[in-house]
Amino acid sequence: MERITGPHQGFWIASHASESGDRFLGYAKICRRRPESYWDANCLVKLCGDDLHGDAGQAIAEVERRAQDQLRSLGAVQPAYA
């Protein structure tokens, strides 16, 4: 399962949940432009979830929160476009 959301403070978040046995771990990429998919995302930052979850939706929700927290920590910085 994957999801792309945004823009969040001018950035996009591409998230993916990877199956590990019967649990899921979330991964996210913070991008300047909206990617077509998680796998094709040209990103600035890669993040991994802290915990395994019972379903993919929970894993993605956790890692999206972590990515949004990372963006909030940047403050009012504007993205630079190439």
Buried (B, 14 or more C-beta within 10 A) or exposed (E): BBBBBBBBBBBBBBBBBBEEEEBBBBBBBBBBEBBEEBEEBEBEEEBEBEEBBEEBBBBBBBBBBBBBEBBEEEEEEEBEEE
